[in-house]
Amino acid sequence: MGTLWVAYAKALYDSILVFIRVSLDFCKLSPIIGPLLVFIRFIRNPMKKTFSLTHPKINLARRVEAVKHEIKKYQTRERKKAVPADTDFWDFECKFGSSEQDARVIHVAEINKEIDQLVAAEQDTFYLEIMAVGRQRQKLASLTQPGDDDDDLDVTGE
C-alpha cells in the first residue's frame, strides 16, 4: 500500500512540473511561476527509514548488502539531480542510530562502517536519515602558513 502512495505522489509531482513548464511556454507567466518552478525543482526528499536486517528467506549477509545497495542508489539518484545555482555539489547530512530518537549525526562515509558494527553487535534494525544538501567547494588552506619559512628545514639530516 505504501509504494502505491509513493508512485501516486511521484506522478502528481511530475504532472505539476509539466503544467508549470507548459504555463511558462504558453502563458508567459515566468515572473510569477518561475520562482515556484525553481522551488518545486529543488525540493529535497530525505531518506528517513528504519531498516530491518532480518528476513525469513534471505540470509543476513545478502540482506546487509541489499540495504547498502539501496542507500547507494539513493545517493546516486540525488547526485544526478541539478544542483542549485549557488552550489557546486550535493553533500549529504546523515543521522544513524538504533531508532529515530537515538539517531546521531555521522559523516556519509561512515554509513557502511556503522552498519557493519551493528551486524557485529547482532542488532537487527537501525534508523538512517540522509538528506541531500547543496554545498560550495572550499579552497584548501596552504600547507604552510604565510609567516612560516620552510628554508630552515634540513632534509638531508645533517
Residue pairs with C-beta under 8 A, 6 or more apart in sequence:
13 40
16 40
17 37
17 40
17 41
20 33
20 36
20 37
20 40
21 37
23 29
23 33
24 30
24 33
24 34
24 37
27 33
41 82
42 82
42 84
42 134
44 78
44 131
44 132
44 133
46 129
46 130
46 131
46 132
47 71
47 74
47 128
47 129
47 130
47 131
48 100
48 127
48 128
48 129
49 127
49 128
49 129
50 99
50 100
50 125
50 126
50 127
50 128
51 67
51 125
51 126
51 127
51 128
52 124
52 125
53 60
53 63
53 64
53 67
53 118
53 119
53 123
53 124
53 125
53 126
54 60
54 63
54 124
54 125
55 63
58 66
60 119
64 115
64 116
64 119
67 115
68 111
68 112
68 115
71 111
71 128
71 130
74 130
75 92
75 108
75 130
78 90
78 92
78 132
79 89
79 90
79 132
81 90
81 132
83 89
83 90
83 134
84 134
86 134
86 136
87 134
87 135
87 136
88 135
88 136
88 137
89 134
89 135
89 137
90 132
90 133
90 134
90 135
91 108
91 132
91 133
91 134
91 135
92 108
92 130
92 131
92 132
92 133
93 105
93 130
93 131
93 133
94 105
94 106
94 107
94 108
94 110
94 111
94 128
94 129
94 130
94 131
95 103
95 104
95 105
95 106
95 127
95 128
95 129
96 103
96 104
96 106
96 110
96 111
96 114
96 126
96 127
96 128
96 129
97 103
97 104
97 126
97 127
98 118
98 123
98 125
98 126
98 127
99 127
100 127
100 129
102 127
103 127
103 129
106 114
108 130
111 128
111 130
114 126
115 126
118 126
144 150
